[in-house]
Amino acid sequence: MTHRPSNRRAVLGAIPLAVTSLLCTQCASSWSSGATVHADPRQVAAALGDPPPRERVALSDLPEPAAPHHTRLCCSFGMDLRVEVLNVEVPLFAVGNVIETQDLTSHVYDLPDATLDSEVNGLIYTCRGGWIDTGHVRQNADQVLYIALTIAPHLATGAHVEWVGDGATTTIDVDPIPANILRREGALGVALVIAGWATYRTSIWHEVTTWYDFETIAGFSEKPSAFSPEDLYSNVLGIRLAMGAIDAHDFGSTEIYQETIAAYINGALDRLEAQPTAISRAIMAGLDQSWWDSSRRLPENLLVTHRGFPPRGNEVHPWRAEDALEQAPARVALQAAWTEGCGPTRARPLAIPDDVGGLSAAQVTHLSWMPEGWAATSFPGGVRRVDERELDELTRGVHEAMIPVFGEGFDAP
């Protein structure tokens, strides 16, 4: 290709000085910010690696939600689960369990007593987060909302909240929060961290009580669900999503919150790479005889043979299909299903909130449970007030009790 000398310099040289000056002035003005251009403080914070500043909300504007008593019974780990009552199998009935994102219905914060649950919940496999129990996600999100909005107006002088659920009356007392922390973090921001931490600890309490024979439905053991592989990650996912929705002030009414948290759940499932039902079912089938046993029926304890316990640090890591490849009897089928749906992907651990302006949530929060009558015969120490500081010891007790039942290695994928 022949290169032709440019005559651009000659042309510019012919432009009168005044015109050239005008052109340069216009070029300069296009880069001036002007009085109406402002930097988004959240973007500036992100550029510096700082947490984004929270928009403040007037405490008098916070709604006062009732304690949620929407009992979600989903989900035992596994699929097409057969059910027995008094050791007799219920004919022509099985719990499918495995669903996909588009099956989910609208979120319901609370239900009137004696009302059938209109939500659809189930187990969804995600490439980055493993199995997600949407019932657990919703339950923990609602708990964060209730605690945070209840304690936020009272943090300057100390807050108190209690509710009944998980076989006990749960009580939270928060010490007065120093004024400088409230000014810096905002009352709602502090309340969210405390609510997230307390909800997470209460979710562990729930797992402990199900092992020690608390039953939501009398006569139907929940032992198969105690610390099942997807529970803790699903709990933290619900906590984190609620904190995000509330921090964005999307809670002005029950309807707004319900629509918002449903959208957050769908968005999170998409970001975690949720799989269609066919892939999820193939992965669950590949985990049969590894994490669960399809020959068992609800509520047999040996239905779920692997259990996941709280980590030592503040991050919960998901159990994913690829973690079980070496041990799974159906390894070839599991690998084929996992490869088709996901292939190599990075896990997405989730951190448990704890920091309150330099203090830990545990330092300023006193959490306890008073079990109901069920604890008289099965719970360690019987019916007594349980301080949150005993929770780790109780959890270790459950772990030790499971070893002779499931064998060594039951607590890892």
ABEGO torsion letter per residue (X at the ends): XBBBBBAAAAAAAABBAAAAAAAAAAAAAAABAEAABBBBAAAAAAAAGBBBBBBBBBAAABBBBBBBABBBAOBBBEBGBBBBBGGBBBBGBBBAGBBBAAABBBBBABBBBGBBBABBBEBBBBAAAEBBBAAAAAAAAAAAAAAAAAAAAAAAAEBBBBBBEGGBBBBBBBBBBBAAAAAAAEAAAAAAAAAAAAAAAAAAAAAAAAAAGBBABBGBBAAAABGBAAAAAAAAAAAAAAAAAAAAGBAABAAAAAAAAAAAAAAAAAAAGBBBAAAAAAAAAAABGAABBAABBOABAAABABBBBBBABABBBBBBAAAAAAABAAAAAAAAAAAAAAEBBBBBBBBBBABBGGBBAAAABBBBBBBBAAAAAABBGEBBBBBAAAAAAAAAAAAAAAAAAAEBGAABX
